[in-house]
Amino acid sequence: MLAVSLYVAAAVPVRLGLDLRGGTQIVLETRSTATTEADREATDRTLEVLRGRIDALGVAEPSLVRSGERRIIVELPGVQDPERAADVLGRTAQLTFHPVLGTTQDTAGGTPVARERVLPDEAGTALRLGPAALTGAHVEEAAARFDQQGGAGWHVTVDFAGAGRAGWAKLTGEAACHPAGAPARRLAIVLDDKVISSPQVDPSVGCATGIRDGATRITGSFGAAQARELSVLINGGALPVPVETVEQRTVGPTLGAEAITASAWAAVVGTALTALFIMVVYRLMGVLATVALLCYGLVSYAALAALGATLTLPGLAGFVLAIGMAVDANVLVFERAREEYAARRRPSTRSALSAGFRNAFSAIADSNITTLIAAGLLFFLASGPVRGFGVTLGIGVLASMFSALVVTRVLAEFAAGRAAVHRRPGLTGIATTGAVRERLTRRDPQLMRRPRRWLAVSAAALVLAGSGIALRGVQFGVEFTGGRLLEYVTTAPVDTDRVRSALADAGLPRAVVQASGDSGLTVRTDPLTRDEEDELIGPSLGAELRRGALIALAVALGAQLVYLAARFRWVLGSAAVVALAHDTVILVGVFAWLGKPVDGVFLAALLTVIGYSVNDSVVLFDRVRELVRRAPKAPLADTVNRAVLQTLPRTVNTGIGAAFILTALAVLGGSSLGDFALALLVGLAVGTYSSVLTAAPVALELDRRTRTGATRPRRS
């Protein structure tokens, strides 16, 4: 695995996003037709169709905004062939299926049939076509296929849905009533007023019966790229109005070189501090865990490069942060190994490590499976940056499990089996209980004696956060609300970093500045207070994308609740979801009180916090489940209290390790990553608190109410 990852990382270049590298900008303008006016509503619908086409083309992290009433600005990072992309985006994709009435030679000197059209087929023969019997709206799915057995090469399969299946059967049944070889036995498939295929109905199809399976295929002299483009156009649907490419140019990165350099230094410093902390706490095992984390980073990077994912600065920061959080599985194992070592009469570091891996496996598996469920649903149900986040999250989870359960275990058990290490168990970091565990053991606090007090504290925090949302409101960024776009042409090249600094001094710190063409600048900012000669642009995260993200998030939370209820008791699963909602509201409330923008970067941070919150709760409840099996008759409050004290060292050490890298990103990363790191720091603190002092009390309260309701006598 490591050898393959190293080869891929060295051989496959990673794709950088618009904020790091820039890309190609295409300006499209909608045109009115005889039946449809190219107004703002039609332009917005066109934008959503274009977004679907771009996603299908494999362009990750694009930017699409409406500019004015009729223009759409499309920015594509790392596109190798911008002319082909512009051609695919600009095609109307009006797909229709027609009966063939004959050729123009059949009616020489005669009167043409009403509403018939005359179009040349693939060979240039003029065909007389009847009115469209089916359109692209009747198509359920189209896919590019390669016929290896028949040798027909590339073709596009088309499956009809609903009324399209009956319409296809009727159309093919009527054509089958004509003799073989007759022009009327053919069907014409027309895309944008061009016949792309006109096949004959097979002789096996009966007259008036037709093809009833609702499927056909479009054949022709297709290459692989042409077949895929055609399937993309069919699946994406027709544009509501035609569009015309009015401009095409290159644009520079939205972030300056200074911001990128500062963020890279922040990542290096934060990662080094996290590794140093792990090595100090866990000594030799910490050193081996650091090596495993480097392997995790290599595998994750290679997977992203192999899949062609686009790295943006928030994604890069999340990738580096995931390296810091991947230590969680290692901390779980080492803390369990410490418990096993202290509990044995004749302790052995190797046997304690084996027991630690064995006992920590269920917690690691449950926490990672819940995260994978969320990542999978975000990928399949969402689109745009939310879908990209799901890909990155899923890759990170799988790579972290490989790092902790394979690499760390191989290295740790090999080291523990050496004679020099066996004679000096203190070197391993397993033979000591740790400062946090020693203090908890000495004091033995009864945190769950009065759980309602903790619930009152959580309720007060929710009220405070909610009042911030109600009184100050949520400040949505330009990506959600739209704003102003100004374009400048300069007589000489201008340093974009100087422009950003000047705009920040003028009171526009969140303005997005890009180099445009050879000697131009574009500036995007919030709505201005005075009338400017500029264009009003719409949000880059459109209504459909936001709605899809919310639906995906809601379904992901529901799926996590179902999984947690199946793996644990429903009481514990519900408590974990309540803690998750608690963390989300508080994070949004903090940003509302501080007046920070809620934009795409915040959305990525929020999704990350949700994953961390669920993981913390799962680790706690996994220990509760284990203790309940050992002592099923013990009071649940005592069991939960023991679970909290036993898992608290893991929670503290994991939180400190992540805090190092987040603090480095907040202090050294500059304004580009400041809000991102702040959101994650707040989420980390609130998530650590809520897993212990919100999820656990909620579980006890739900259990108490359930038991009280079950034992309450019924009145006759």
VEXKESE-875057 format. One record per residue: residue in one letter; x, y, z of N, C-alpha, C in turn. Coordinates in steps of 0.02 Angstrom, whole numbers, plus 50000, padded with zeros to 5 digits. Layout:
BEGIN
AXYZXYZXYZ;...
//
This chain:
BEGIN
M500414993950000500005000050000500435006350000;L500945006350043501375012250046501785013149982;A502015007549953502395008049891501975010749834;V501365008349828500915010749776500755018149787;S500625019949851500465026949866501045031549850;L501655029249865502245033349850502325034249775;Y502195029049736502245029549664501725034449636;V501105033749660500565038149636500715045349654;A500935046549716501075053349738501625056549697;A502115052449675502675055149635502495055949562;A502055051649537501925051449464501315055549444;V500815056049488500185059449470500165066349501;P500155071549462500125078349491499435079649520;V499415083049576498785084649608498485090849575;R497825091149571497485096849541497345102049594;L497525108349580497415113749627496805117749608;G496475120449657495855124049646495955131249624;L495395134749616495425141649593495775146149642;D495725144549707496035148949757496795148149759;L497055142349738497765141149741498115142149674;R497765140749620498095140849554497745145149503;G497105146349510496725149749459496445144749409;G496255147149351495965142549302495705146349241;T495175143649212494875146449152494205149549170;Q494085155549146493435158849157493065159349091;I492445157049091492015157249032491405161349049;V491255166449010490675170649021490145168748968;L489575166448991489025164448948488455169448954;E488085170448901487505174948901486905171348873;T486355171548910485745168248888485395172348834;R485055168848788484705172048733483965170148737;S483535174948722482815173648721482625169748658;T482085165948664481805162348607481095164848595;A480785161848545480095163848529479605162148585;T479785157248626479325154948678479565156548749;T480205158048758480475158948825480885165348828;E480755169448878481135175548889481745174048932;A482325176648913482935175448951482975180449009;D482545179549058482545183849117482965180749172;R482935183749232483355181349287483165174149307;E482525172549307482305165849327482565160649277;A482505162049212482755157349161483515156649166;T483865162149181484585161749188484785157549247;D484415158149303484565154049362484455146649347;R483915144949311483795137949293484345135449247;T484565139649201485115137749157485755136449196;L485885140549247486485139649288486485132849323;E485905130649348485885124249382485995118449333;V485745119049271485885113849221486625113649204;L486925119549199487645119849185488055116749242;R487825117849304488185114949361488185107349357;G487615104449337487585097249329488045094749274;R488095098449219488545096449165489275096649187;I489455101849225490145102449248490325096849296;D489855095249342489985089649388490085083149349;A489675082049296489745075949257490385075849216;L490655081649199491275081949161491885080349205;G491775079949271492325078349316492725084349339;V492465090349330492805096349354492595097549427;A493065096949473492905097649544493005104849566;E492595106949615492625113549645492585119249594;P492095119149547492015124749502491665130549537;S491655136249504491295142049530490825144449475;L490165144949492489665147349445489255152749479;V489215158649449488815164049476488435167349419;R487845169849434487475173949387487715181049393;S487845184349336488085191249335487565195349298;G487245199849334486705203649304486095199249292;E485715200849240485105197149225485235191149180;R485715191549134485755186549082486445183349074;R486925185249114487595182349106487755177449162;I488155172449146488375167349193489135166949188;I489475167749245490205167249247490385160349274;V490735156549234490955149849251491715149849257;E491965147649315492685147049325492855139749339;L493305137049298493475129949301494215129149318;P494375126149375495075125249393495385119349356;G495995120349331496385114949303496095111649241;V495695115149201495405112149141495935111949086;Q496045105949058496565105049007496345107748939;D495705107348923495455109448857494865114148867;P495005120648880494445125348893493975126248834;E494225125548773493785126348715493265120848712;R493485114648727492995109148728492495110048784;A492725112348843492265113648898491755118948880;A491985124248847491525129548826491015126948776;D491235122548731490785119748681490245115448714;V490445111248763489955107048797489465111248838;L489725116448871489285120648912488795124648869;G489025126748810488615131048768488085127548727;R488115120848723487615117348682486945117148717;T486425118448679485755118748708485525111948732;A485715106548697485545099648716484795098448713;Q484485100948658483775099448646483745092648611;L483565087348648483555080548623482835078648607;T482725076248546482055074048525482105067648485;F481555063748485481505057448448480925058048399;H481055056948334480555058148282480435051848240;P479815051048216479705045948164479965048548097;V480235044148056480465046047989479895044747940;L479665049947906479125049247858479375046947790;G479995048147776480295046247712480865050947696;T481065050947633481585055547611481275060947567;T481645066047553481385071447510481275068947439;Q481625063647417481525060847351480845057447345;D480575055047402479925051647400479365056447382;T479435062847397478885067647387479075072947336;A479505071047288479715075947237479105078247197;G478985084547197478415087347162477775086747201;G477765083647260477165082947299477115088247352;T476585087647393476475092347448476745089447512;P477175093047549477455090447611476925089947665;V477025085247712476565084347768476635090247816;A476075092147847476085097747894476545096247952;R476915101347975477355101148034477945096348025;E478065094147965478645089847956479285094047950;R479845091047969480495094347965480935090347917;V481395093747885481865090547839482565091747865;L482905086247884483585086647910484005081147878;P484635082447864485065077247835485265072147889;D485305065747869485525060747916486285060447917;E486565055247947487285054747954487645054347887;A487305051447836487615050747770487465056647725;G487075061547749486905067347709486245066947673;T485885061247678485235060547645484715064547683;A484335068547647483825072847679483225068547700;L483065068547764482515064747792481935069347809;R481335066747796480725070247817480515067447884;L480505071847934480365069648002479695072248025;G479315067848059478695069848089478805073548154;P478275075848188478355079448251478685074948304;A479025078148352479385074448403478905070348445;A479045063748450478635059448492478885059248564;L479545060048574479845060048640480375065448643;T480525067748704481055072648714481535070148767;G482055074048780482535072248831482235071848900;A481665075148912481335074948977481075067948993;H480975063648942480735056848953481305052048969;V481925054248964482495049848974482655049349049;E482725043249073482915042249143483665042649152;E484045039349109484775039249116485085037549049;A485655040549036486055038948977486765037349000;A487095032648966487765030548986488165028748924;A488815030448926489275028748871489515021548882;R489475017348830489675010348834490135008648776;F490535003448787490965000848733490774993648719;D490604992248657490394985548636491004981448617;Q491244977348664491834973248651491664966948610;Q491074964148622490894957848588490674959148516;G490244963948506489984965148439490454969148395;G490944972548426491414976448387491124982948360;A490564985148390490244991248365490574997548393;G491044996848437491385002648465490965006048518;W491085012548526490735016448578490035018248556;H489555017948602488875020048591488585022548656;V487995025348653487665028248712487005024548723;T486925021448781486295018148798485825023248830;V485195022748813484675027448838484115023348868;D483935024848930483375021548964482835026748976;F482215024848956481645029348966481295027749031;A480935032749057480575031949120479865034449112;G479415031649152478725034049154478385033649087;A478085039249066477735039449002478205038348943;G478855039248954479335038148900479365030948877;R479255026148923479275019148904478705017448857;A478105019748873477525018548829477605022248763;G477875028448766477975032348705478495029148659;W479015026248688479525022848648479245016548616;A478835012848653478515006848625478055008648567;K477675014148574477225016248521477615018548460;L478155022448470478545025048414478875019348375;T479185014648410479525009148376479025004248346;G478425003448378477914999048351477635001648285;E477535008148279477295010948217477815010348161;A478455011348179478985010648128479055003448105;A478934998548150479014991448133478484989048084;C477944992848074477434990848026477644991947954;H478184995447943478434996547875478934991047857;P478994989547791479444984047771480174985747785;A480574980447793481284981247807481624984947750;G482054989647767482404993647718482054999947698;A481405000647714481035006647697481265012447742;P481295018547715481495024247758481045025147818;A480385023547810479915024647865480015019747922;R480445014547913480585009947968481145012748013;R481385018647996481915021648035481635026548087;L482035027948137481895033048187482465038148186;A482315044248199482835049548199482915052248270;I483525052148293483695055048358484055061648344;V483755067148366483985073848347484235077448409;L484835080248405485125084248459485315091048430;D484975096248457485105103048434485055103648358;D484485101348331484335101948260484835098248215;K485125092948241485585088848202485445081548215;V485355077648162485225070448169485885067048189;I485895064448250486505061048273486465053548264;S485855050848254485775043748240485085042548211;S485045038148160484395036548129484365029048115;P484325025048168484355017748158483705014948132;Q483755009048100483165005248079482925000948137;V482275000248142481994995748193482134988548173;D482384984648221482584977748206481994973648181;P482114968948134481554964748108481214960548161;S481544959348217481224955348270480684959148306;V480644965648298480134969648333479484969148294;G478944967448329478304966448296477934972948283;C477524972848231477124978648213476634980248269;A476574986648287476124989148339476314986648409;T476844982748413477074980348479477634984648506;G478144985448465478694989848482479154986948535;I479634991148554480124989248605479854991448673;R479704986548715479344988048778479804988348839;D480444987148831480884987548889481124994648903;G480914999348861481075006348874481815007948867;A482165004448823482885005648815483065005648742;T483565009648725483845009748658484565011848663;R484905012048608485585014648608485705018748546;I486115023848555486295028348501486975026248475;T487005024548411487635022248381487875027448332;G488495026848313488795031548266489545030948271;S489885035248237490625035148239490865039048300;F490715036248359490895039548421491575037248446;G491965042048471492545040348511492335040148584;A492805038548628492635038148699492415044948726;A492785050348708492615057048733491945059348706;Q491805057948641491165060148613490585056548645;A490655050048658490115046248689489975048848760;R490515050248797490415052848865490095059748864;E490295064048818490005070748814489265070348797;L489085065848752488385065148733487975062648793;S488235057848830487865055448889487805060948942;V488315065148949488295070748995487745075648976;L487705077248911487195081948887486485079148897;I486405072648884485735069748891485535069448965;N485995067449008485825066949079485715073849110;G486115078749088486045085449117485405088849096;G485105086749041484485089849018484615095748973;A484095098148943484145103748896484165110248935;L484525115148907484525121748937483845125048925;P483585128648975482935132048965482955137048908;V483535140348900483615145148845484315144148816;P484425145948753485095145248724485585149948759;V486225147948758486755152248786487295153248733;E487635158748738488175160448692488795162248732;T489365159648712489995161248745490215168148721;V490235172948767490415179748748491135181448767;E491445177448812492125178848832492435172648863;Q493085171848852493455166348882494165168648896;R494385167648959495045170148978495295166349038;T495925167349054496215164249113496165169049172;V496105166249232496065170249293496575167549342;G496825171949384497325170049434496995167349497;P497385165149545497105162449607496775167849648;T496255165949685495905170749728496305172349791;L496795168149808497225169449865497925171349841;G498235175949875498895178149856499435173349877;A500035174449850500605170149866500775170549940;E500695176449970500855177150041500395172850084;A499745172850067499265168850105499405161450099;I499575159250038499725152150028500355150150067;T500875154450065501495152950101501365152750176;A500985157550202500835157750273500445151550294;S499975149450253499575143450270500015137250270;A500485136850222500925131050220501365130750283;W501625136650304502035136750365501615134850426;A500995137250428500555135450483500445127950486;A500355124850428500255117650426500865113950451;V501465116250430502085112850452502175113650527;V502095119650553502195120850624501675116950665;G501045117250644500535113750682500625106250683;T500815103450625500935096250622501535094250666;A502055098350665502645096850707502475097150781;L502075102150802501885102650872501455096650893;T500995094650850500575088950866500995082650873;A501465081550827501895075650831502325075850894;L502585081750912502995082450972502595080851035;F501975083151037501545081651095501425074151102;I501275070851047501155063651050501785059951072;M502355062051049502975058651068503145059851142;V502985065751168503115067051239502645062951283;V502025062351264501535058751306501635051251301;Y501745048551241501765041351232502465038751214;R502975042951216503675040951209503795036851146;L504045030651152504205026751093503585025351051;M503025023751083502415022551045502185028951009;G502315034651040502155040951007502575042150945;V503215040250948503645040850889503385036450833;L503205030150850502945025650799502275028050772;A501855030950816501215033650792501335039450744;T501845043550757502005049050711502205046450643;V502605041050643502785037950579502155035450543;A501705032350581501085029950551500665035650523;L500665041350558500285047050534500575049850469;L501235049750463501545051750400501335047050344;C501295040550359501045035750310500315037250292;Y499925039250343499225041150331499195047050282;G499615052050294499625057750248499805055850177;L500285051250170500485048950103499925045350068;V499585040750104499035036950073498465041550054;S498285046350098497735050950083497905055250023;Y498505057950021498705062149965498695058249900;A498955052149901498965048049840498255046449817;A497805045049864497115043549845496785049549813;L496885055549841496595061549812496875062849742;A497525061749734497835062749668497575057649618;A497505051349639497275046149594496555047249571;L496135049849616495435051149599495345057649561;G495875061549554495815067849518495455073249558;A495445072649624495115077749665495495084349662;T495135089749670495425096449667495545098949738;L496165100949752496345103449818496255110949820;T495835113349866495775120449880496095121749948;L496155128149966496495129650029496105127050089;P495435127850094495075124650149495145117050148;G495125114050088495215106850084495915104750106;L496415108850088497095107350109497165108050185;A496845113150212496865113950285496505108250320;G495935106250292495585100450321495985094050315;F496365093450260496795087650252497345087450305;V497655093250317498175093550368497865092550437;L497275095550448496935094550512496765087250523;A496565083750471496405076650477497015072650499;I497615074950479498215071550502498265072150578;G498105078150604498115079050676497575075050711;M496985074550680496435070950712496485063450702;A496875061150653496965053950644497325050850703;V497635055050745497965052550805497445049750854;D496805051350844496285049050890496285041450898;A496325037850843496325030550847496935027950884;N497515031050872498115028950908498055030350983;V497775036151000497685037851071497215032851104;L496675030951068496215025951095496575019451112;V496985017151066497345010851076497835011451133;F498215016851135498735017451187498425018251257;E497865021851261497545022551327497255015951350;R496975012051304496725005351324497305000851344;A497875001551309498464997551327498714999451396;R498685005851413498885008051480498435004951533;E497785004751520497325001651568497484994251576;E497604990851520497744983651524498404982451561;Y498904986551549499554985651582499484986651658;A499094991551678499014992851750498584987551784;A498144984151747497684979351778497984972451784;R498534970951751498814964151751499314963251807;R499334957051833499814955451886500524955051859;R500614951851802501264951451770501214955051703;P501284961651705501164965451643501704964351591;S501494964551529501944964251471501704969451421;T502164973451397501964978851351501674976051286;R501934970351262501674967451200500974964851209;S500854961051265500174958551276499694964251291;A499924969451326499494975251339499304978751275;L499784979351229499634982451164499134978351125;S499224971751124498754967451088498054968251116;A498004968351183497344969351214497074976251200;G497514981251197497284987951181496994988451111;F497324985551062497044985450994496384981650992;R496354976051027495744971951026495154975651058;N495274978751115494724982051152494524988751121;A494994992051087494824998451057494514997850988;F494514991750960494294990950891493554992950882;S493124991050929492404992550920492285000050920;A492625003750964492535011050965492795014150900;I493375011850877493655014550815493195012950756;A492945006750754492505004750698491855008750698;D491535009350757490895012850759490965020250741;S491485023450768491565030550754491725031750680;N492125027350651492295028150580491715026250534;I491315021350553490745019450511490225024950509;T490095028150567489625033650567489865039350523;T490515040650524490795045850481490755043850408;L490885037450393490835035150324490115035650298;I489625034250341488925034950321488785042150300;A489005046950342488905053950325489265055750260;A489895053450252490275055050192489945052250130;G489705046050133489385042950076488745046650056;L488335048450105487715051950089487845058950063;L488345062350089488525068950063488745068349990;F489105062949974489335062049905488755060649858;F488295056349877487765054249832487185059149828;L487065063049881486475067349883486635074649872;A487255076749887487435083749880487805084849814;S488035090949804488415092549744488895098249761;G489325099949713489775105449723490275104249778;P490445109449818490955108649870490745103949925;V490095103249938489875098549990490025091349968;R489915089949905490065083349879490825082049882;G491225087049864491945086349869492175085249940;F491835088449988492015087250058491875079950077;G491325077150051491175070150066491715065550040;V491985067049980492525062849952493145063249997;T493345069350014493945070250057493845066850124;L493245067650153493115064650218493145057050215;G492845054050164492865046750158493565044050149;I493965047350108494655045250098495045045750163;G494945051250200495295052150263495125046850314;V494485044850318494285039750366494605033050350;L494575030950286494865024550267495625024550278;A495945030050260496675030350269496865030350343;S496465033650385496625033750457496545026850488;M496045023050466495965016250492496555011850470;F496775012650408497365008950385497985010850426;S498055017350440498635019650478498635016850549;A498055017150583498025015150653498025007650662;L497625004050621497524996950633498034992550598;V498404995350550498904991250515499604993850528;V499745000050508500425002550513500635003150586;T500225006550627500405007450697500475000750733;R500024996050718500044989650753500674985750734;V500844985650670501444982050649502064984950682;L502124991550681502714994750710502734993850786;A502154994750819502144994550892502284987450918;E501974982350888502094975650913502804973250896;F503074975550840503764973850825504244976950877;A504124983250893504564986650942504484983651011;A503854982051031503744979351097504054972451106;G504164968851051504454962251055505214962151058;R505534968051052506264968251057506484967451129;A507034964151140507274962751208507444969151245;A507764973951211507944980251244507324984051268;V506794983951229506174987251249505824983351305;H505854976751301505534972551352505854973751421;R506514974851423506844976151486506714983151513;R506524987751470506394994751491505684996651469;P505174994151503504474995651483504305002951487;G504675006751528504525013851533504635017651469;L505055014951424505175018251360504555018351316;T504125013351324503565012651278503025017851289;G502985020651349502425025151365501795021551385;I501815014851385501235010851404501255009151479;A501845008851508501915006751578501715012151627;T501535018051604501315023351648500585024951634;T500225027151684499505028551676499375035451647;G499865040051652499755046751626499495051551678;A499645057951670499475063051720498725063851727;V498355063851672497625064851676497295059051712;R497475052851695497165047051727497355046651801;E497975048451819498165048251889497755053151930;R497655059151904497265064151940496535062051947;L496245059251894495545056951898495475051151947;T495965046551947495945040851993495995043152066;R496405048152078496505050552146495885054252171;R495575058252131495005062252153494335058552145;D494265054252095493655050452082493035055052084;P492985060052040492405064552041491775061052017;Q491215062752048490565059952029490205065051984;L490405065051921490135070051875489405069051859;M489175062851861488485061251841488015060551901;R488225063151959487775062752017487165067052007;R487255072951979486685077551965486715079551892;P486495075251846486555076751774486155082751752;R485605084351788485195089951766485555096651772;R486055097051817486445103251821486835104351757;W487125099051730487485099751667487005101351610;L486405098451612485915100051560485705107351564;A485665110051624485505117151632486055121551602;V486685119651613487235123351583487195123151507;S487065117251479487005116551407486415120651380;A485855120551417485275124451396485435131951396;A485805134251447485995141251449486445143051390;A486915138551373487345139751315486935140151251;L486425135751245486005135951186485595142351182;V485345144751239484965150951240485415156851220;L486025156951246486495162251228486655162151154;A486785156151127486925155651056486315157451014;G485725155051034485125156650997484965164050998;S485095167451055484965174651057485425178451010;G486045175951001486495179050952486225178450882;I485955172450866485655171450800485045175850790;A484635176550843484025180450837484155187950836;L484615190350878484725197450885485195200250832;R485755196850820486255199450773486175196550703;G485855190650699485755187650635486385184150609;V486295179850561486845176150531487085180050469;Q487725181750469488015185650414488245180850360;F487815179650310488005175250255488505178650209;G488975174850184489485177450140489245178450069;V489695180850027489515182249957489295175949921;E489575170149941489395163849908488655162249917;F488355164549972487645163049985487185168749962;T487415174949967486975180649955487095184049889;G487685183049859487855187049801488155193749823;G488305198049775488605204449792488765208449729;R489335211749730489545216049674490185213449642;L490215213949577490815212049539491065218149501;L491685220049514492005225649480492595223149441;E492685225649380493245223649338493655229949321;Y494315229049324494775234549309495285232149258;V495485236649214496035235449167496595240149186;T497195237449196497765241449217498265242149160;T498635247549162499135248749109499755244649119;A499855241949179500435237749194500205232449244;P500555226849248500365221649296500375224349368;V499875222249406499785224549475499815218549521;D500165219349577500205214049627499535213349663;T499225207449657498565206549688498595206949764;D499155205149794499215205649867499165212949890;R499455217549851499405224649868498685227049862;V498325224449812497625226349804497215223849863;R497335217649885496975214949942497105219150005;S497725220950015497895225050074497545231850071;A497535234850012497215241350005496465240850018;L496145235549992495435234650004495285233350077;A495715229450110495625228150182495675234650221;D496155239050203496215245450237495615249950224;A495285248850166494695252950149494055250150178;G494095244850218493505242150250493185236450213;L493545233150167493275227450130493745221550139;P493805218850200494295213450211494105206950178;R493465205850162493255199450133493195199750057;A493455205050026493425205549953493865200149921;V493615197249867493975192049830494285195349769;V494955195049764495325198349710495655192949667;Q495585193649602495895189049554496205192949497;A496785190449474497055192849411496625190249354;S496495194349304496045192449250496375194249184;G496525189049144496865190249081497575192549091;D497825196549044498515198849048498605204949093;S498125209449093498205215649131497535217949160;G497195213349195496555215049223496485212549294;L495995215149330495845213049398495085212549405;T494855207549441494145207149460494105207149536;V493605210649562493495211149634492775209349647;R492675204549693492005202649715491935204349788;T491395207649804491305209849873490565209949890;D490415211249954489715211849976489395217849942;P488715218249945488385224049915488665230549943;L488795235349898489095241749917488555246649937;T488745251749973488265256650000488075261849948;R488485263049898488325268049847488305264849778;D487965268249733487895265549666488575265549630;E488765259849605489395259249568489235256749497;E489675258249451489595255649383489875248549382;D489515244049413489735237049416489145232549408;E489275226049412488755221149400488545217849465;L487895216749472487635213049529487685205649513;I488025201849555488125194749544487715190749594;G487495184849573487125180449617487595176249660;P487315172149703487725167849746488035162149706;S488665160349724488985154749691488725148049717;L488465148049779488125142149806487385143249796;G487115140849740486435142149721485925138949767;A485285140649756484755138149799484705130549795;E484775127749735484725120549728485305116949764;L485915119849759486485116849793486385117149869;R486145122849894486035123449966485495118649989;R484955118149950484415113649968484665106449968;G485065104549917485335097849915485795096449973;A486195101549993486655100550050486265099550114;L485725103350124485325102550185484975095750187;I484715093650129484395087050126484895081550141;A485495082050110486015077050122486215076850195;L486265082750226486465083050296485925080050340;A485285081550326484745078750366484715071150359;V484785068650298484765061350288485365058050322;A485955061450318486545058650350486455058150426;L486155063250457486035063050529485535057550546;G485015056850505484535051450517484845044650510;A485275043750460485605037250451486085035850509;Q486425040950533486865039950591486455038050653;L485875041150662485455039450719485225032150715;V485025029950655484815023050647485385018250662;Y485985019850637486555015450651486725015250725;L486735021150757486895021350828486375017850870;A485735018450850485215014950886485275007450878;A485515005150820485604998050810486214995350848;R486744999250849487354997050882487314997950958;F486995003250980486905004551050486155004251066;R485975006451124485255007351139485025013751106;W484375014151092484125020151059484225026251102;V484245025251168484365030851214485045033951201;L485555029751193486225032351182486295035451113;G485995032351062486015035250995485675041950992;S485095042651025484745049051026485155054351062;A485485052351116485895057151154486465059751111;A486775055351070487315057451027487075062650976;V486475061550947486215066350899486025072950932;V485765072650993485605078851030486245082851041;A486785079451061487425082951071487675086051007;L487575082650951487775085150886487395091650869;A486735091450879486335097550866486545103250912;H486695101550975486935106451024487565109950999;D488045106050974488675108850949488565113350889;T488115111250844487985115050783487685121850799;V487185122050843486855128350860487355133150894;I487755130450940488235134750975488755137650927;L488995133650880489495136050833489205141650789;V488595140750765488275145950725488145152250767;G487945151250831487825156850875488455160850890;V489015157450900489645160950912489825165250852;F489755162550792489905166450732489425172250724;A488795171350746488315176950742488515182550790;W488705180850851488915185950900489545189550876;L490015185950846490635189050824490575192650757;G490005191850723489915195050658490335191950603;K490525185650611490925182150561490485179650504;P490755179350443490335177150387490235169650387;V489635167550368489475160450358489505159250283;D490055156050261490175155050190490365147850177;G490645146450119490835139650102491365136850148;V491835141050170492355138850217492045136850283;F491565140850307491225139250370490825132750362;L490525131650303490145125550292490595119450299;A491205119750271491675114150278491865113150351;A491975118650388492145118050459491565115050498;L490945117050483490365114450518490295106950507;L490385104650446490345097550432490895093650469;T491485096750474492025093550511491855092950585;V491585098350614491395098250685490865092950698;I490395092150652489875087050661490195080150665;G490675078850621491025072350624491385071250689;Y491725076450715492085075750778491605074650836;S491045078150835490555077550890490295070450895;V490115067550838489865060650838490415055850862;N491025056850840491575052450861491675052450937;D491675058350967491765058851040491205055151077;S490595056051054490025052651087490065045151078;V490265042951019490305035751007490835032551051;V491405035751060491925032951103491665032251175;L491315037251200491035036851268490525031351274;F490055031051227489515026151233489765019051219;D490295018351181490595011751172490855009151239;R491155013551279491385011351345490785009951391;V490255013851385489645012451425489375005551409;R489345003951344489104997351324489534991751352;E490194992751351490644987651378490544986751453;L490464992151491490374991751563489694988751581;V489194990151541488524987251554488554979651545;R488934977251497488994969951488489334966751548;R489814970251578490154967551636489704967651698;A489334972951708488904973551768488214975951746;P487794971451720487144973651692486664976451744;K486754974651809486294976951860486514983351894;A487094985951877487344992051908486934998051884;P486835003151927486465009151906486805012451846;L486395014551799486675017451737487075023751752;A486865027651802487245033751818487955032051840;D488045026851880488715024851901489115022251842;T488785018551799489135015851740489365021451694;V488925026251681489105031851637489665035951668;N489645036951734490165040751768490845037251760;R490865030651769491485026851759491725027451687;A491265027051639491455027551569491745034351553;V491455039551582491715046351571492425046951597;L492545044551658493215045051688493725040851650;Q493515035151623493985030751588494155033451518;T493695036851485493815039351418494065046551417;L494035049951474494235057051475494975058051456;P495445053751477496145054751454496205054651378;R495845050151345495865050051271495585056551243;T495015058951271494705065051246495165071051254;V495495071451313495945077151326496545076951280;N496865071151274497475070651232497315071851158;T496765069251134496575070451064496425077751052;G496065080851100495905087951093496525092351093;I497005090851137497625094851139498015094051074;G498055087851049498405086750986498105090750929;A497435090850925497105094750872497165102250884;A497165104350948497195111450963497855114550941;F498405110650944499055113250921499015115450848;I498775111050806498775112550735498255117950718;L497685118050754497185123150742497435130050763;T497775130350820498045136750842498565139350793;A498975134850767499475136950717499125139650655;L498585136450633498215138850574497895145650588;A497635146550650497305152850667497805158650672;V498395157250701498885162550714499305164050652;L499535158750618499995159650562499665159350494;G499055156750490498745155650425498475161850392;G498455167550428498205173650398497435173750395;S497175179050364496455180050362496105174650321;S496455171550273496135166550231495925160450270;L496305158750323496145152850362495945154550434;G495935160850451495775162750520495085160550542;D494575162150501493895160250519493805152650519;F494135149250472494085141950469494365138850533;A494965141050553495265138350613494865140250675;L494595146350677494185148450734493575144050741;A493235142550685492645138350688492815131350714;L493385128650692493575121950715493795122050788;L494125127450810494315127850881493695128150926;V493215132250906492585132550944492245125850943;G492205122750885491885116250879492235110950919;L492905111150920493285106250959493155106951034;A493155113251058493025114351129492315112351148;V491835114451108491135112851123491005105451116;G491305102251065491205095051056491495090951113;T492085093051137492385089551194491945090151256;Y491685096151267491245097251324490595093351317;S490285093751257489615090951250489615083351253;S490145080151229490165072751231490145070251303;V490425074051350490445071951419489855074851459;L489725081251451489265084751495488605086551461;T488495084251400487835084951368487565078151347;A487955074451308487725067951284487585063151342;A488055062751390487955058151446487355060051489;P487265066451511486665068251549486015067151510;V486025068551444485415067351404485245060051403;A485755055751397485625048551398485325046351465;L485585048951520485305047251586484595049751594;E484465055751569483795058451575483295054551532;L483485052851472483045048751429482925041951460;D483445038951488483375032451520482905032851580;R482975038251620482545039051679481815039851658;R481695043851607480995044851585480705038451555;T481125034651520480885028351492480705023451546;R481135022851596480995018251651480395020451692;T480325027051703479755029551741479105028351704;G479115029351637478515028151598478335020851596;A478835016351597478705009151593478425006351658;T478615009451715478395006751780477795010351808;R477565015751776477005019451802476365015251798;P475985014451852475375010251850474835013651808;R474445009351776473895011951735473265012851779;R472895018051763472265019251799471695015651763;S471275012551802470705008951773470165013951754;
//
